């Protein structure tokens, strides 16, 4: 699913008003979507509506860590605005779907996780982890350039896998959040 028509998309729709019936979705998987949503609360209401009991929302998003923030602010084109209320009625990003606030996932699922739990008591956080310590930023992310020689990628990823549980929250550039709808 995407908001624009392309040959590789099966469903065109807006995440704030998901085009699925109640309880129709077993799992909703998103990569780099949540921080583009103008109305995160409206989206979460829709997720709760369309997920089956036991269904999961699985997201990979930019991480807010002491290492990632200064680097992302310096080198990444998307905004990172920490001083917003992610549950406010007004828009959290600009009107263009490409507009973003990379801080939104952190604000909703870390800073204000209690408020999230109060607003959506039928959803629980099944997993939250931080990863991509060095390989992702050295690779350039979604850029065409890379500072990481191909021969070093596999060993670096193996080292990261061992260190992520200890250092992910300090050094990670990516965050995974899994929310589960309770039966």
One Martini backbone bead per residue (centre of mass of N, CA, C, O) as a GRO file, in nm:
protein
  183
    1UNK     BB    1   0.099   0.034   0.019
    2UNK     BB    2   0.007   0.367  -0.097
    3UNK     BB    3  -0.050   0.708  -0.193
    4UNK     BB    4   0.056   0.605  -0.470
    5UNK     BB    5   0.072   0.517  -0.796
    6UNK     BB    6   0.211   0.196  -0.880
    7UNK     BB    7   0.310  -0.105  -1.012
    8UNK     BB    8   0.386  -0.224  -0.695
    9UNK     BB    9   0.091  -0.154  -0.608
   10UNK     BB   10  -0.220  -0.267  -0.467
   11UNK     BB   11  -0.274  -0.015  -0.264
   12UNK     BB   12  -0.450   0.290  -0.242
   13UNK     BB   13  -0.378   0.511   0.040
   14UNK     BB   14  -0.452   0.639   0.358
   15UNK     BB   15  -0.332   0.599   0.681
   16UNK     BB   16  -0.574   0.772   0.819
   17UNK     BB   17  -0.764   0.581   0.607
   18UNK     BB   18  -0.805   0.271   0.595
   19UNK     BB   19  -0.892   0.030   0.324
   20UNK     BB   20  -1.026  -0.150   0.571
   21UNK     BB   21  -1.169  -0.367   0.756
   22UNK     BB   22  -1.252  -0.476   1.040
   23UNK     BB   23  -1.014  -0.711   1.129
   24UNK     BB   24  -0.835  -0.774   0.843
   25UNK     BB   25  -0.547  -0.754   0.989
   26UNK     BB   26  -0.263  -0.918   1.102
   27UNK     BB   27  -0.031  -0.734   0.961
   28UNK     BB   28   0.167  -0.429   0.991
   29UNK     BB   29   0.419  -0.309   0.767
   30UNK     BB   30   0.682  -0.060   0.829
   31UNK     BB   31   0.903   0.167   0.643
   32UNK     BB   32   0.937   0.484   0.685
   33UNK     BB   33   0.636   0.623   0.781
   34UNK     BB   34   0.550   0.749   1.057
   35UNK     BB   35   0.729   1.025   1.024
   36UNK     BB   36   0.505   1.121   0.786
   37UNK     BB   37   0.268   1.162   0.974
   38UNK     BB   38   0.041   1.404   1.051
   39UNK     BB   39  -0.164   1.181   1.214
   40UNK     BB   40  -0.085   0.952   1.440
   41UNK     BB   41  -0.351   0.900   1.594
   42UNK     BB   42  -0.528   0.829   1.355
   43UNK     BB   43  -0.360   0.590   1.268
   44UNK     BB   44  -0.381   0.422   1.533
   45UNK     BB   45  -0.686   0.389   1.516
   46UNK     BB   46  -0.680   0.233   1.249
   47UNK     BB   47  -0.510   0.000   1.343
   48UNK     BB   48  -0.700  -0.097   1.565
   49UNK     BB   49  -0.935  -0.152   1.370
   50UNK     BB   50  -0.784  -0.355   1.147
   51UNK     BB   51  -0.691  -0.537   1.357
   52UNK     BB   52  -0.650  -0.826   1.481
   53UNK     BB   53  -0.642  -1.027   1.720
   54UNK     BB   54  -0.289  -1.033   1.762
   55UNK     BB   55  -0.208  -0.812   1.598
   56UNK     BB   56   0.052  -0.627   1.411
   57UNK     BB   57   0.270  -0.352   1.448
   58UNK     BB   58   0.547  -0.299   1.221
   59UNK     BB   59   0.843  -0.094   1.279
   60UNK     BB   60   1.075   0.114   1.096
   61UNK     BB   61   1.279   0.375   1.235
   62UNK     BB   62   1.407   0.638   1.339
   63UNK     BB   63   1.651   0.719   1.575
   64UNK     BB   64   1.690   0.847   1.913
   65UNK     BB   65   2.022   0.936   1.981
   66UNK     BB   66   2.319   1.065   2.077
   67UNK     BB   67   2.437   0.995   1.784
   68UNK     BB   68   2.210   1.042   1.567
   69UNK     BB   69   2.112   1.334   1.592
   70UNK     BB   70   2.357   1.505   1.489
   71UNK     BB   71   2.384   1.355   1.218
   72UNK     BB   72   2.098   1.390   1.106
   73UNK     BB   73   2.086   1.700   1.125
   74UNK     BB   74   2.334   1.742   0.931
   75UNK     BB   75   2.265   1.504   0.681
   76UNK     BB   76   1.954   1.521   0.689
   77UNK     BB   77   1.651   1.636   0.531
   78UNK     BB   78   1.489   1.574   0.773
   79UNK     BB   79   1.316   1.644   1.035
   80UNK     BB   80   1.385   1.714   1.405
   81UNK     BB   81   1.116   1.751   1.635
   82UNK     BB   82   1.089   1.741   1.986
   83UNK     BB   83   0.875   1.999   2.041
   84UNK     BB   84   0.611   1.799   2.040
   85UNK     BB   85   0.276   1.689   2.023
   86UNK     BB   86   0.190   1.380   1.892
   87UNK     BB   87  -0.135   1.410   2.003
   88UNK     BB   88  -0.224   1.631   1.852
   89UNK     BB   89  -0.462   1.760   1.635
   90UNK     BB   90  -0.253   1.861   1.471
   91UNK     BB   91  -0.013   1.870   1.257
   92UNK     BB   92   0.325   1.702   1.243
   93UNK     BB   93   0.336   1.781   0.945
   94UNK     BB   94   0.328   1.849   0.647
   95UNK     BB   95   0.124   1.823   0.358
   96UNK     BB   96   0.338   1.652   0.247
   97UNK     BB   97   0.422   1.317   0.244
   98UNK     BB   98   0.740   1.394   0.255
   99UNK     BB   99   0.705   1.499   0.509
  100UNK     BB  100   0.885   1.532   0.834
  101UNK     BB  101   0.940   1.367   1.173
  102UNK     BB  102   1.185   1.180   1.321
  103UNK     BB  103   1.066   1.204   1.628
  104UNK     BB  104   0.787   1.062   1.648
  105UNK     BB  105   0.852   0.770   1.737
  106UNK     BB  106   0.987   0.852   2.003
  107UNK     BB  107   0.757   1.015   2.127
  108UNK     BB  108   0.541   0.784   2.124
  109UNK     BB  109   0.732   0.504   2.208
  110UNK     BB  110   0.891   0.659   2.455
  111UNK     BB  111   0.822   0.932   2.594
  112UNK     BB  112   0.481   0.859   2.552
  113UNK     BB  113   0.397   0.557   2.640
  114UNK     BB  114   0.178   0.605   2.855
  115UNK     BB  115  -0.016   0.763   2.681
  116UNK     BB  116  -0.053   0.546   2.472
  117UNK     BB  117  -0.173   0.333   2.670
  118UNK     BB  118  -0.421   0.510   2.746
  119UNK     BB  119  -0.535   0.546   2.450
  120UNK     BB  120  -0.441   0.218   2.393
  121UNK     BB  121  -0.528  -0.045   2.585
  122UNK     BB  122  -0.531  -0.276   2.339
  123UNK     BB  123  -0.223  -0.200   2.328
  124UNK     BB  124   0.104  -0.351   2.303
  125UNK     BB  125   0.440  -0.369   2.367
  126UNK     BB  126   0.638  -0.624   2.229
  127UNK     BB  127   0.861  -0.424   2.090
  128UNK     BB  128   1.189  -0.258   2.147
  129UNK     BB  129   1.454  -0.146   1.926
  130UNK     BB  130   1.803  -0.089   1.863
  131UNK     BB  131   1.989  -0.012   1.557
  132UNK     BB  132   2.233   0.060   1.356
  133UNK     BB  133   2.536   0.175   1.430
  134UNK     BB  134   2.734   0.175   1.145
  135UNK     BB  135   2.650   0.057   0.868
  136UNK     BB  136   2.428   0.251   0.787
  137UNK     BB  137   2.579   0.526   0.790
  138UNK     BB  138   2.820   0.424   0.609
  139UNK     BB  139   2.628   0.350   0.358
  140UNK     BB  140   2.407   0.606   0.339
  141UNK     BB  141   2.164   0.438   0.323
  142UNK     BB  142   1.967   0.574   0.055
  143UNK     BB  143   2.218   0.620  -0.092
  144UNK     BB  144   2.471   0.593  -0.344
  145UNK     BB  145   2.672   0.604  -0.126
  146UNK     BB  146   2.984   0.469   0.041
  147UNK     BB  147   3.199   0.402   0.337
  148UNK     BB  148   3.150   0.087   0.302
  149UNK     BB  149   3.310  -0.176   0.242
  150UNK     BB  150   3.198  -0.477   0.140
  151UNK     BB  151   3.404  -0.657   0.310
  152UNK     BB  152   3.291  -0.519   0.598
  153UNK     BB  153   2.988  -0.569   0.635
  154UNK     BB  154   2.954  -0.849   0.768
  155UNK     BB  155   3.137  -0.811   1.020
  156UNK     BB  156   2.988  -0.558   1.124
  157UNK     BB  157   2.706  -0.689   1.156
  158UNK     BB  158   2.797  -0.903   1.360
  159UNK     BB  159   2.892  -0.705   1.576
  160UNK     BB  160   2.628  -0.551   1.609
  161UNK     BB  161   2.448  -0.789   1.704
  162UNK     BB  162   2.607  -0.809   1.979
  163UNK     BB  163   2.583  -0.486   2.068
  164UNK     BB  164   2.287  -0.380   2.057
  165UNK     BB  165   2.177  -0.452   2.346
  166UNK     BB  166   2.393  -0.245   2.477
  167UNK     BB  167   2.414   0.016   2.241
  168UNK     BB  168   2.154   0.101   2.084
  169UNK     BB  169   2.040   0.344   2.264
  170UNK     BB  170   2.310   0.520   2.190
  171UNK     BB  171   2.384   0.437   1.857
  172UNK     BB  172   2.131   0.413   1.705
  173UNK     BB  173   1.948   0.468   1.381
  174UNK     BB  174   1.735   0.245   1.458
  175UNK     BB  175   1.383   0.142   1.504
  176UNK     BB  176   1.185  -0.105   1.666
  177UNK     BB  177   0.825  -0.155   1.651
  178UNK     BB  178   0.586  -0.354   1.847
  179UNK     BB  179   0.238  -0.381   1.816
  180UNK     BB  180  -0.033  -0.534   2.008
  181UNK     BB  181  -0.340  -0.675   1.981
  182UNK     BB  182  -0.567  -0.755   2.201
  183UNK     BB  183  -0.810  -1.008   2.262
   0.00000   0.00000   0.00000
